[in-house]
Amino acid sequence: MKRTWLVALPLVIFVAVIVFLYQGLSADPRARDSQILNQPLPEFSLPDLMHEERQYTPADLQSEVTILNVWGVWCVTCAVELPYLTYLADNERVKFVGLYFDQDIDPDFGGKTITAVRKEVQTMLSQYGNPYAFNIYDVYRDMSLDLGVTGAPEHFVIDQHGVIRMHHIGDINERVWTTKVGPMYHQLVKENTP
């Protein structure tokens, strides 16, 4: 009896590993439950990227449906999605607010000055398009951490009350807009229209 169990144990482990790996094949690696869904935006007071004397709080993201876009000039996918986001902002009147953080401002990554960061941002936005009503500068990435951001781009659809209604990891392209983010955005706008 003991010998049969010892022979069967590797087979049981092998089958368990195969089942685990097979489940991973059909899973979307960008889909994950977000702990912040249906929660108000975390408290913050952060400066405007271009005008540090201007401070933003969650109140600045209320009264109309907004998509908060986490991005940076170091993010290649962010550059790829900027023209489409700009199209949506210009043609469908989608309100985008940028949540910008820069790895290079951190001394561990290079130690750029804020002036150099602003110049890079202006260059990128003039080259690919600027969909943003404004850009919040997440200086120490505190807000990104509070939101559970794992990288860029990430998008948060925020209703008119400042509640996060959707979290999308990855870029917004025409397919993603049509099938996922756009329907939620338009539903919230419709709910907000008197």
C-alpha positions as a Markdown table, in Angstrom:
| # | Residue | x | y | z |
|---|---|---|---|---|
| 1 | Met | 0.0 | 0.0 | 0.0 |
| 2 | Lys | 2.8 | 2.4 | 0.9 |
| 3 | Arg | 4.7 | 1.6 | -2.2 |
| 4 | Thr | 1.6 | 2.3 | -4.4 |
| 5 | Trp | 1.2 | 5.7 | -2.9 |
| 6 | Leu | 4.9 | 6.5 | -3.5 |
| 7 | Val | 4.6 | 5.6 | -7.1 |
| 8 | Ala | 1.3 | 7.5 | -7.6 |
| 9 | Leu | 2.5 | 10.7 | -5.8 |
| 10 | Pro | 4.6 | 12.0 | -8.7 |
| 11 | Leu | 1.7 | 11.4 | -11.1 |
| 12 | Val | -0.7 | 13.3 | -8.8 |
| 13 | Ile | 1.8 | 16.2 | -8.6 |
| 14 | Phe | 2.3 | 16.2 | -12.4 |
| 15 | Val | -1.5 | 16.3 | -13.0 |
| 16 | Ala | -1.9 | 19.1 | -10.5 |
| 17 | Val | 0.8 | 21.2 | -12.2 |
| 18 | Ile | -0.7 | 20.5 | -15.7 |
| 19 | Val | -4.2 | 21.7 | -14.5 |
| 20 | Phe | -2.7 | 24.8 | -13.0 |
| 21 | Leu | -0.7 | 25.7 | -16.1 |
| 22 | Tyr | -3.7 | 24.9 | -18.4 |
| 23 | Gln | -5.8 | 27.4 | -16.4 |
| 24 | Gly | -3.2 | 30.1 | -17.0 |
| 25 | Leu | -3.4 | 29.6 | -20.8 |
| 26 | Ser | -7.0 | 30.9 | -20.9 |
| 27 | Ala | -6.5 | 33.7 | -18.3 |
| 28 | Asp | -6.1 | 37.3 | -19.3 |
| 29 | Pro | -2.9 | 38.5 | -17.6 |
| 30 | Arg | -4.1 | 42.1 | -17.5 |
| 31 | Ala | -7.4 | 41.2 | -15.9 |
| 32 | Arg | -7.3 | 41.2 | -12.1 |
| 33 | Asp | -9.7 | 42.2 | -9.4 |
| 34 | Ser | -9.1 | 45.8 | -8.2 |
| 35 | Gln | -9.6 | 46.6 | -4.6 |
| 36 | Ile | -10.5 | 50.2 | -5.5 |
| 37 | Leu | -13.4 | 49.6 | -7.7 |
| 38 | Asn | -16.6 | 51.4 | -6.5 |
| 39 | Gln | -14.5 | 53.3 | -4.0 |
| 40 | Pro | -13.8 | 57.0 | -4.0 |
| 41 | Leu | -10.5 | 58.3 | -5.2 |
| 42 | Pro | -7.9 | 58.1 | -2.5 |
| 43 | Glu | -7.1 | 61.4 | -0.9 |
| 44 | Phe | -4.3 | 63.4 | -2.5 |
| 45 | Ser | -3.0 | 66.9 | -3.0 |
| 46 | Leu | -0.6 | 66.9 | -5.9 |
| 47 | Pro | 0.8 | 69.6 | -8.2 |
| 48 | Asp | 0.2 | 70.2 | -11.8 |
| 49 | Leu | 3.0 | 68.8 | -13.9 |
| 50 | Met | 3.7 | 72.1 | -15.8 |
| 51 | His | 2.6 | 74.6 | -13.1 |
| 52 | Glu | 3.7 | 73.4 | -9.6 |
| 53 | Glu | 1.9 | 76.2 | -7.9 |
| 54 | Arg | -1.5 | 74.7 | -9.0 |
| 55 | Gln | -2.5 | 71.8 | -6.7 |
| 56 | Tyr | -5.1 | 69.2 | -7.4 |
| 57 | Thr | -7.3 | 67.1 | -5.1 |
| 58 | Pro | -10.1 | 64.5 | -5.6 |
| 59 | Ala | -12.6 | 67.4 | -5.9 |
| 60 | Asp | -11.0 | 68.4 | -9.2 |
| 61 | Leu | -12.1 | 65.0 | -10.7 |
| 62 | Gln | -15.7 | 65.4 | -9.7 |
| 63 | Ser | -18.8 | 66.8 | -11.4 |
| 64 | Glu | -18.1 | 65.1 | -14.8 |
| 65 | Val | -17.0 | 61.6 | -15.9 |
| 66 | Thr | -13.2 | 61.5 | -16.2 |
| 67 | Ile | -10.7 | 58.9 | -17.3 |
| 68 | Leu | -7.5 | 59.1 | -15.2 |
| 69 | Asn | -4.6 | 57.9 | -17.4 |
| 70 | Val | -1.4 | 56.8 | -15.7 |
| 71 | Trp | 1.5 | 57.5 | -18.1 |
| 72 | Gly | 5.1 | 58.7 | -18.5 |
| 73 | Val | 7.4 | 59.6 | -21.4 |
| 74 | Trp | 9.5 | 56.5 | -20.7 |
| 75 | Cys | 6.4 | 54.3 | -21.5 |
| 76 | Val | 6.4 | 53.3 | -25.2 |
| 77 | Thr | 2.8 | 52.0 | -25.1 |
| 78 | Cys | 1.8 | 55.4 | -23.7 |
| 79 | Ala | 3.2 | 57.1 | -26.8 |
| 80 | Val | 1.4 | 54.6 | -29.1 |
| 81 | Glu | -2.0 | 55.3 | -27.5 |
| 82 | Leu | -1.7 | 59.1 | -27.3 |
| 83 | Pro | -3.0 | 59.7 | -30.9 |
| 84 | Tyr | -6.1 | 57.7 | -30.2 |
| 85 | Leu | -6.7 | 59.3 | -26.8 |
| 86 | Thr | -6.3 | 62.7 | -28.5 |
| 87 | Tyr | -8.9 | 61.6 | -31.1 |
| 88 | Leu | -11.3 | 60.6 | -28.4 |
| 89 | Ala | -10.8 | 63.9 | -26.5 |
| 90 | Asp | -11.2 | 66.0 | -29.7 |
| 91 | Asn | -14.0 | 64.1 | -31.4 |
| 92 | Glu | -16.0 | 62.4 | -28.6 |
| 93 | Arg | -15.3 | 65.0 | -25.9 |
| 94 | Val | -13.9 | 62.4 | -23.6 |
| 95 | Lys | -12.2 | 64.0 | -20.6 |
| 96 | Phe | -8.8 | 62.6 | -19.9 |
| 97 | Val | -6.6 | 63.7 | -16.9 |
| 98 | Gly | -3.1 | 62.5 | -16.8 |
| 99 | Leu | -1.4 | 61.1 | -13.7 |
| 100 | Tyr | 2.2 | 61.4 | -14.6 |
| 101 | Phe | 5.2 | 59.9 | -12.8 |
| 102 | Asp | 8.7 | 59.8 | -14.1 |
| 103 | Gln | 11.2 | 57.1 | -13.1 |
| 104 | Asp | 14.1 | 59.4 | -14.0 |
| 105 | Ile | 13.3 | 62.0 | -11.3 |
| 106 | Asp | 14.2 | 59.3 | -8.8 |
| 107 | Pro | 17.9 | 59.5 | -7.9 |
| 108 | Asp | 18.1 | 55.7 | -8.2 |
| 109 | Phe | 17.2 | 56.0 | -11.9 |
| 110 | Gly | 19.1 | 59.0 | -13.0 |
| 111 | Gly | 18.1 | 62.2 | -11.2 |
| 112 | Lys | 16.6 | 64.5 | -13.9 |
| 113 | Thr | 15.4 | 67.9 | -13.0 |
| 114 | Ile | 11.7 | 68.8 | -13.2 |
| 115 | Thr | 12.7 | 71.3 | -16.0 |
| 116 | Ala | 14.1 | 68.4 | -18.1 |
| 117 | Val | 11.0 | 66.3 | -17.4 |
| 118 | Arg | 8.7 | 69.1 | -18.5 |
| 119 | Lys | 10.6 | 69.6 | -21.7 |
| 120 | Glu | 10.4 | 65.8 | -22.5 |
| 121 | Val | 6.6 | 65.9 | -21.8 |
| 122 | Gln | 6.0 | 68.9 | -24.0 |
| 123 | Thr | 8.0 | 67.2 | -26.8 |
| 124 | Met | 6.1 | 64.0 | -26.6 |
| 125 | Leu | 2.7 | 65.6 | -26.4 |
| 126 | Ser | 3.4 | 67.9 | -29.3 |
| 127 | Gln | 4.6 | 64.9 | -31.4 |
| 128 | Tyr | 1.8 | 62.4 | -30.6 |
| 129 | Gly | -1.1 | 64.5 | -29.3 |
| 130 | Asn | -2.3 | 65.9 | -26.1 |
| 131 | Pro | -5.6 | 64.5 | -24.9 |
| 132 | Tyr | -5.3 | 65.8 | -21.3 |
| 133 | Ala | -7.4 | 68.5 | -19.6 |
| 134 | Phe | -4.4 | 68.7 | -17.2 |
| 135 | Asn | -1.6 | 66.5 | -15.8 |
| 136 | Ile | -1.3 | 65.7 | -12.2 |
| 137 | Tyr | 2.3 | 65.2 | -11.2 |
| 138 | Asp | 2.6 | 62.1 | -8.9 |
| 139 | Val | 6.0 | 63.3 | -7.5 |
| 140 | Tyr | 6.7 | 60.3 | -5.3 |
| 141 | Arg | 4.3 | 57.9 | -6.9 |
| 142 | Asp | 2.1 | 57.9 | -3.7 |
| 143 | Met | -1.1 | 58.2 | -5.6 |
| 144 | Ser | -0.1 | 55.5 | -8.0 |
| 145 | Leu | 0.6 | 53.2 | -5.1 |
| 146 | Asp | -2.7 | 54.1 | -3.4 |
| 147 | Leu | -4.5 | 53.2 | -6.7 |
| 148 | Gly | -2.6 | 49.9 | -7.0 |
| 149 | Val | -0.9 | 50.9 | -10.2 |
| 150 | Thr | 1.5 | 48.2 | -11.5 |
| 151 | Gly | 2.8 | 50.1 | -14.6 |
| 152 | Ala | 1.8 | 52.3 | -17.4 |
| 153 | Pro | -0.5 | 52.9 | -19.1 |
| 154 | Glu | -3.4 | 52.2 | -16.7 |
| 155 | His | -6.8 | 53.9 | -16.8 |
| 156 | Phe | -9.4 | 54.6 | -14.2 |
| 157 | Val | -12.9 | 55.6 | -15.2 |
| 158 | Ile | -14.2 | 57.9 | -12.5 |
| 159 | Asp | -17.8 | 58.9 | -12.3 |
| 160 | Gln | -19.1 | 62.4 | -11.5 |
| 161 | His | -19.0 | 61.7 | -7.8 |
| 162 | Gly | -15.3 | 60.8 | -7.8 |
| 163 | Val | -15.9 | 57.1 | -7.5 |
| 164 | Ile | -13.7 | 54.7 | -9.5 |
| 165 | Arg | -16.0 | 52.6 | -11.7 |
| 166 | Met | -13.5 | 50.8 | -13.9 |
| 167 | His | -9.8 | 50.0 | -13.9 |
| 168 | His | -8.2 | 49.1 | -17.2 |
| 169 | Ile | -4.5 | 47.9 | -17.4 |
| 170 | Gly | -2.9 | 48.5 | -20.8 |
| 171 | Asp | -3.5 | 50.9 | -23.7 |
| 172 | Ile | -6.8 | 52.1 | -24.9 |
| 173 | Asn | -7.1 | 51.4 | -28.6 |
| 174 | Glu | -10.1 | 51.3 | -30.9 |
| 175 | Arg | -11.0 | 47.7 | -29.9 |
| 176 | Val | -10.6 | 48.3 | -26.2 |
| 177 | Trp | -12.6 | 51.6 | -26.4 |
| 178 | Thr | -15.4 | 50.0 | -28.4 |
| 179 | Thr | -15.8 | 46.8 | -26.4 |
| 180 | Lys | -14.8 | 47.8 | -22.8 |
| 181 | Val | -14.0 | 51.3 | -21.7 |
| 182 | Gly | -16.2 | 53.3 | -24.1 |
| 183 | Pro | -19.5 | 51.6 | -23.1 |
| 184 | Met | -18.8 | 52.2 | -19.4 |
| 185 | Tyr | -17.8 | 55.8 | -20.1 |
| 186 | His | -20.9 | 56.6 | -22.2 |
| 187 | Gln | -23.2 | 54.9 | -19.6 |
| 188 | Leu | -21.8 | 57.1 | -16.9 |
| 189 | Val | -22.1 | 60.2 | -19.0 |
| 190 | Lys | -25.7 | 59.3 | -19.8 |
| 191 | Glu | -26.4 | 58.8 | -16.1 |
| 192 | Asn | -24.9 | 62.3 | -15.4 |
| 193 | Thr | -26.9 | 64.1 | -18.1 |
| 194 | Pro | -30.0 | 65.8 | -16.6 |
